[in-house]
Amino acid sequence: FDIYNYIKIICQIYNYFHFLNFLEYFNKTYLYKYDIHYWNYYNDINHITNNASEFFNNYLKKLFYKKPSFYELIYHLKREESLSYNNCKRKIEGVWKKKKKNINKN
């Protein structure tokens, strides 16, 4: 099913010329240059990047409350990379343990 041509036909039928112009621009700018099949990650859970990227971006903002020097940045990024690798390795080996929550029942 070609959604682009379907939308284009609907725009032509109902004389949506402004949207048709935008659609042509969008096609030339994005659809023509890139394969649309790579846009949808519904079936590939490993590549859903937005939440992970936003999480890491927020984490870095908290880590660097002020602009770091080049060497500080490299140091912290290397440290984060090694921590991430070690955590992943521990999970695979089954060594990973979740912290228990303290619940006070009074």
HUMODA-V269100 format. One record per pair of residues at least 6 apart in sequence whose ideal C-beta (glycine too) atoms are under 8 Angstrom apart, sorted by the first residue. I is the first residue (numbers start at 1). J is the second residue. D is the distance in whole Angstrom. If there is no record, write none. Layout:
I/J/D
I/J/D
This chain:
4/23/8
4/27/6
4/31/6
7/23/6
8/20/7
8/23/6
10/16/8
11/17/8
11/19/5
11/20/4
11/23/6
12/20/7
41/47/5
41/48/5
41/49/8
63/76/6
64/73/8
64/76/7
68/76/7
87/96/7
90/96/5
